[in-house]
Amino acid sequence: MAQLPLFIPVILGTPRQGRQSEAVAKFIVEQIGRREDIETELIDVRTLPIATDDAGEAIKDPGFAAQMERADGLIIVAPEYNHGYPGMLKHVLDTCLKEYIHKAVGICGVSAGSFGGTRVIQNLLPVMRELGLVTIFYDLNFSNVKTLFDESGQLLEPEPQIRRLDRFMQELIWMSSVLRYGRQEMQ
């Protein structure tokens, strides 16, 4: 029996103006959108109608919650801000809980510096576990992001990034598939 494509949305985790991580998120969506075994879409925290006068599930957006419920896995594109993750990303992620349980997540760190968002990934790992997400074993890093893309957001040398993304996706697809099978069979 043919398996339905995995649904793996990409969450762009910062609302800041001039964000370099937007080009990274669009590159990822474009690349995995070419695959027949995956459905994807870009979820931009900047455009989500999430209230800031409360927190957690009290401000859950039904559209975002439905996307997370449907998702088999997630990709989070997070820039590193002073060794940490964007507050709005955490605020948005905290609006769901049960929707994440036993789903895979891959984290893509973005940095203007040479470490490629390594510290944002390190800081997000315990958050992912607390939310019930299962992190994959391979991270994706975009170092010196200002030098990787041209003014129109196109990668200057796409091949190395495509190879790294393929390796990342192999792990995410495997984990998402296994967890989807588990969720379907163990309920």
Wavefront OBJ file of the C-alpha trace (Angstrom):
o trace
v 0.000 0.000 0.000
v 1.348 3.429 -0.948
v 2.170 5.637 2.017
v 0.940 9.223 2.020
v 3.687 11.832 1.781
v 5.081 13.043 5.067
v 3.996 16.530 6.069
v 7.051 18.401 7.329
v 6.523 22.155 7.652
v 9.405 24.597 8.108
v 9.030 27.102 10.938
v 10.897 30.377 10.456
v 11.545 31.328 14.046
v 12.068 35.081 14.118
v 9.895 38.104 13.394
v 12.812 40.549 13.072
v 13.136 42.856 10.114
v 16.162 42.159 7.905
v 16.393 38.565 9.122
v 19.020 36.516 7.304
v 17.312 33.280 8.323
v 14.466 33.973 5.898
v 16.676 33.098 2.899
v 17.693 29.870 4.652
v 14.076 28.889 5.368
v 13.016 29.612 1.791
v 15.947 27.576 0.445
v 14.932 24.605 2.616
v 11.266 24.833 1.602
v 12.249 25.062 -2.070
v 14.567 22.051 -1.884
v 12.300 19.695 0.049
v 9.282 20.870 -1.916
v 10.824 19.107 -4.913
v 10.476 15.748 -3.236
v 7.446 13.579 -3.946
v 7.588 11.910 -0.528
v 7.205 15.163 1.431
v 4.666 17.961 1.624
v 5.933 21.156 3.171
v 5.055 24.760 3.761
v 6.688 27.737 5.395
v 5.263 28.827 8.733
v 6.542 32.299 9.575
v 6.197 33.306 13.237
v 5.959 36.907 12.037
v 2.598 36.231 10.394
v 0.984 34.017 13.033
v -1.906 35.644 14.911
v -0.530 34.745 18.340
v -1.532 37.024 21.211
v 1.093 38.423 23.538
v -1.226 39.211 26.445
v -1.148 35.640 27.769
v 0.921 32.509 27.218
v 0.850 28.808 26.461
v -2.224 27.003 25.291
v -4.411 29.903 26.434
v -3.414 31.736 23.230
v -3.379 28.765 20.866
v -4.045 29.690 17.254
v -6.351 27.039 15.727
v -4.612 27.223 12.331
v -1.127 26.713 13.779
v -2.382 23.959 16.082
v -3.960 22.163 13.106
v -0.680 22.360 11.180
v 1.199 20.900 14.160
v -1.410 18.160 14.593
v -1.103 17.221 10.922
v 2.705 17.400 10.879
v 4.763 14.213 10.837
v 7.886 16.191 11.597
v 9.114 19.759 11.813
v 12.087 21.793 10.717
v 12.836 24.799 12.860
v 15.019 27.506 11.327
v 16.311 29.560 14.234
v 18.823 32.355 14.200
v 21.206 32.622 17.115
v 20.627 35.802 19.088
v 23.268 36.344 21.791
v 23.770 32.568 22.196
v 20.035 31.945 22.476
v 16.829 31.480 20.513
v 14.274 34.141 19.585
v 11.664 34.795 22.244
v 8.839 34.818 19.702
v 9.792 31.302 18.557
v 9.511 30.021 22.120
v 6.256 31.920 22.625
v 4.749 30.343 19.492
v 6.015 26.832 20.221
v 4.576 26.938 23.741
v 1.039 27.394 22.395
v 0.839 23.701 21.518
v 1.694 20.593 23.507
v -0.263 17.449 22.625
v 0.129 18.272 18.932
v 3.897 17.643 19.137
v 3.975 14.325 20.999
v 6.061 11.647 19.247
v 6.954 13.768 16.251
v 10.402 14.342 14.821
v 12.109 17.710 14.696
v 15.247 18.859 12.936
v 16.838 22.132 13.920
v 18.628 24.459 11.559
v 20.811 27.060 13.250
v 21.638 30.306 11.494
v 24.377 32.698 12.511
v 26.237 35.704 11.181
v 29.301 34.218 12.875
v 31.412 31.154 12.269
v 29.570 28.731 14.569
v 26.444 28.545 12.413
v 23.892 28.709 15.168
v 25.405 25.861 17.182
v 24.488 27.523 20.459
v 20.874 28.166 19.446
v 20.581 24.460 18.626
v 22.081 23.500 21.985
v 19.619 25.767 23.766
v 16.619 24.465 21.822
v 17.304 20.759 22.443
v 15.915 20.641 26.010
v 12.921 22.719 24.908
v 12.149 20.213 22.140
v 12.277 17.341 24.599
v 9.986 19.122 27.039
v 7.471 19.716 24.230
v 7.440 15.984 23.398
v 9.311 16.301 20.122
v 12.028 13.818 19.151
v 15.175 15.503 17.886
v 17.119 13.942 15.057
v 20.843 13.192 15.310
v 22.000 15.573 12.591
v 21.741 19.348 12.792
v 21.936 21.826 9.954
v 24.082 24.923 10.400
v 24.411 28.011 8.241
v 27.535 29.917 9.329
v 28.439 33.401 8.125
v 24.986 33.570 6.580
v 25.489 37.067 5.150
v 28.116 35.684 2.781
v 26.118 32.639 1.615
v 23.278 34.388 -0.218
v 23.079 37.192 -2.767
v 20.809 40.240 -2.406
v 17.861 38.344 -3.917
v 18.162 35.484 -1.402
v 19.781 32.955 -3.741
v 22.610 30.742 -2.488
v 25.916 31.661 -4.065
v 27.272 28.079 -3.909
v 24.267 25.774 -3.484
v 25.893 22.344 -3.902
v 27.545 22.049 -0.438
v 24.343 23.217 1.242
v 22.196 20.849 -0.829
v 24.403 17.896 0.196
v 24.163 18.838 3.862
v 20.406 19.339 3.599
v 20.030 15.921 1.944
v 21.843 14.246 4.842
v 19.692 16.173 7.338
v 16.525 15.193 5.460
v 17.458 11.496 5.324
v 17.553 11.422 9.106
v 14.402 13.529 9.497
v 12.450 11.404 7.016
v 13.540 8.182 8.729
v 12.592 9.453 12.187
v 9.320 11.011 10.981
v 8.338 7.780 9.218
v 9.099 5.579 12.208
v 7.241 7.863 14.589
v 4.236 8.163 12.259
v 4.063 4.364 12.098
v 4.243 4.219 15.896
v 1.521 6.813 16.359
v -0.769 4.959 13.928
v -0.134 1.455 15.263
v 0.129 2.081 18.986
v -3.047 4.097 19.546
l 1 2 3 4 5 6 7 8 9 10 11 12 13 14 15 16 17 18 19 20 21 22 23 24 25 26 27 28 29 30 31 32 33 34 35 36 37 38 39 40 41 42 43 44 45 46 47 48 49 50 51 52 53 54 55 56 57 58 59 60 61 62 63 64 65 66 67 68 69 70 71 72 73 74 75 76 77 78 79 80 81 82 83 84 85 86 87 88 89 90 91 92 93 94 95 96 97 98 99 100 101 102 103 104 105 106 107 108 109 110 111 112 113 114 115 116 117 118 119 120 121 122 123 124 125 126 127 128 129 130 131 132 133 134 135 136 137 138 139 140 141 142 143 144 145 146 147 148 149 150 151 152 153 154 155 156 157 158 159 160 161 162 163 164 165 166 167 168 169 170 171 172 173 174 175 176 177 178 179 180 181 182 183 184 185 186 187
